[in-house]
Amino acid sequence: MKTRIFMFLCFFLGVLFLTGVAWGQNEKLRVTAGLNKTEFIVGEPTYLTFNLNNLTDDPLEFRTRLSLYNDVRIIVSIPEKMPEDYTGIYEDSITPNYVFKIPPHETDHITYTILYKNGSEDGLYFRTPLKATLSISLEGSVASTHLKFQVPPLVVEIKAPDEKDKPALAFLISRRLIRDIHVGRASRNDMGTFETFLKDFPDTTYTPYALYCLASGFMIDGQNEKGNIKQAIAHFQDFITRYPQHPLMDGVIYRLGDCYDRLGDTDQAKKCFVKLYNQYPNSGRITYTDPLLVKYLFGTESENIKPGNWTLY
């Protein structure tokens, strides 16, 4: 497998997976960071991705406590105002003390969602319009060596919603669904509300996020109950049809593969994960210790990952 180095990527049709490269490096590890795009509508999720490149000839373990423990700090500096602190959070199913096992000369990925500020009455974290600077400090360790990276600032612009988006945002705020939109999963109590949202607001900036939440909610609500998993699959397939270039597409493909795995359809599951790996190589979904990726892509020997042992086709 060719070494995948994080680069400044701009996909056609307006899809920008990572923008504004910032990086730090020592003799063992290179860290690059970028946003999924630079302009956002207020209330729209902001994704920050780190790429961790192993520069050594041996497997490395990058241990980090995620923002649940405030070891990843994102400081937002607004001109003429005091800096405000925000934190990111990775997928709920990932434990806080997550270990990234990176093969020699390979790159692993972590994606964080910048969530709302604690104590915010309406769940909103950025006010509009504004331009903010993300100053990012990442701490962790490799073996027994403590590492700290201070990456150069990344600029993000938050725009006010247009006339089409205003009522949709008001709906999300009034129902306290901003966190759901950012976490990417509807709770059991909110699934009916998201169904209402999709009927009332079929074409807004927030609609694809709502569809993603609803589909993922069926995975939580029913877990492995076949009827709910099939409903999740239908919604994810609808998402792929309607929003083929959306920044959430890698997450959709991952969760679709997860659904097929739960149904025991290993052929369809593997197709999803191979598509994820081939089409979205810088996705935060691709980690060498993810159980599903180990199962379908990297082989069962997760403790001894070697490119020659991979099962890709």
HELIX and SHEET records of a PDB file:
HELIX    1   1 SER A   67  TYR A   69  5                                   3    
HELIX    2   2 LYS A  166  SER A  174  1                                   9    
HELIX    3   3 ILE A  178  VAL A  183  1                                   6    
HELIX    4   4 ARG A  188  ASP A  190  5                                   3    
HELIX    5   5 MET A  191  ASP A  200  1                                  10    
HELIX    6   6 THR A  207  GLY A  222  1                                  16    
HELIX    7   7 LYS A  226  ARG A  242  1                                  17    
HELIX    8   8 MET A  249  LEU A  263  1                                  15    
HELIX    9   9 THR A  266  GLN A  279  1                                  14    
HELIX   10  10 PRO A  291  LEU A  293  1                                   3    
HELIX   11  11 VAL A  294  PHE A  298  3                                   5    
HELIX   12  12 SER A  302  ASN A  304  5                                   3    
HELIX   13  13 PRO A  307  ASN A  309  5                                   3    
SHEET    1   A 5 THR A  19  GLN A  25  0                                        
SHEET    2   A 5 LEU A  29  LEU A  35 -1                                        
SHEET    3   A 5 TYR A  47  ASN A  54 -1                                        
SHEET    4   A 5 THR A 107  ILE A 114 -1                                        
SHEET    5   A 5 GLY A  88  ILE A  89 -1                                        
SHEET    1   B 5 GLU A  39  ILE A  41  0                                        
SHEET    2   B 5 THR A 145  LYS A 159  1                                        
SHEET    3   B 5 LEU A 130  VAL A 142 -1                                        
SHEET    4   B 5 LEU A  60  ARG A  65 -1                                        
SHEET    5   B 5 ASN A  97  ILE A 102 -1                                        
SHEET    1   C 5 GLU A  39  ILE A  41  0                                        
SHEET    2   C 5 THR A 145  LYS A 159  1                                        
SHEET    3   C 5 LEU A 130  VAL A 142 -1                                        
SHEET    4   C 5 VAL A  72  SER A  77 -1                                        
SHEET    5   C 5 GLU A  84  TYR A  86 -1                                        
END                                                                             
